[in-house]
Amino acid sequence: MGLFKRKSQLQGLLDTVNDTLDPSSWRSVELPGSTKARKTGLIAASSIAGLTAASAGISSIRRRAEGAGRDS
């Protein structure tokens, strides 16, 4: 019965980011030219995007916890 095993918003966010950044779940991509350099750039760009999204999510959760949403 997994009905009562709910995750917090923060845990759900962290699981989503971890799943997104997990290289074992990525499909193999065929890139022409310098494949290694392009894959490295793709990984770096997606890592930055993931960290930015996680930071925004954590900030949003923190604002809600502090009650800032009631003032605006």
C-alpha positions as CSV (number, residue, x, y, z in Angstrom):
1,M,0.0,0.0,0.0
2,G,2.0,2.9,-1.3
3,L,-1.0,5.2,-0.8
4,F,0.3,6.8,2.4
5,K,4.0,7.1,1.3
6,R,3.8,10.5,-0.3
7,K,6.8,12.6,-0.9
8,S,7.2,16.2,0.1
9,Q,7.4,18.8,-2.7
10,L,11.1,19.3,-2.1
11,Q,11.8,15.5,-2.3
12,G,9.7,15.3,-5.5
13,L,11.7,18.1,-7.0
14,L,15.0,16.6,-6.1
15,D,13.9,13.2,-7.5
16,T,13.0,14.9,-10.8
17,V,16.3,16.7,-11.0
18,N,18.2,13.5,-10.2
19,D,16.3,11.5,-12.8
20,T,16.9,14.2,-15.4
21,L,20.7,14.4,-14.7
22,D,21.1,10.6,-14.5
23,P,23.3,9.7,-17.6
24,S,22.2,6.1,-17.5
25,S,18.7,7.2,-18.6
26,W,19.9,9.2,-21.6
27,R,19.5,7.8,-25.1
28,S,22.6,7.6,-27.2
29,V,22.8,10.5,-29.6
30,E,24.7,10.4,-32.9
31,L,26.4,13.7,-33.5
32,P,28.6,14.4,-36.5
33,G,32.0,16.0,-36.2
34,S,33.6,16.2,-32.8
35,T,31.2,14.0,-31.0
36,K,32.9,14.0,-27.6
37,A,33.1,17.8,-27.4
38,R,29.4,18.2,-28.4
39,K,28.3,15.6,-25.9
40,T,30.3,17.3,-23.2
41,G,28.7,20.7,-24.1
42,L,25.3,19.1,-24.1
43,I,25.8,17.6,-20.7
44,A,27.2,20.9,-19.3
45,A,24.2,22.9,-20.7
46,S,21.6,20.4,-19.3
47,S,23.4,20.4,-15.9
48,I,23.2,24.2,-15.7
49,A,19.5,24.1,-16.7
50,G,18.8,21.5,-14.1
51,L,20.6,23.3,-11.3
52,T,18.8,26.6,-12.3
53,A,15.4,24.8,-12.2
54,A,16.2,23.2,-8.8
55,S,17.3,26.6,-7.4
56,A,14.1,28.3,-8.6
57,G,12.0,25.5,-7.1
58,I,13.7,25.6,-3.8
59,S,13.3,29.4,-3.7
60,S,9.6,29.1,-4.4
61,I,9.2,26.5,-1.6
62,R,11.1,28.7,0.8
63,R,9.0,31.7,-0.1
64,R,5.8,29.8,0.5
65,A,7.1,28.5,3.8
66,E,8.0,32.0,5.0
67,G,4.5,33.3,4.0
68,A,5.6,35.7,1.4
69,G,2.8,34.6,-0.9
70,R,0.2,36.2,1.4
71,D,1.7,39.7,1.0
72,S,1.6,39.8,-2.8
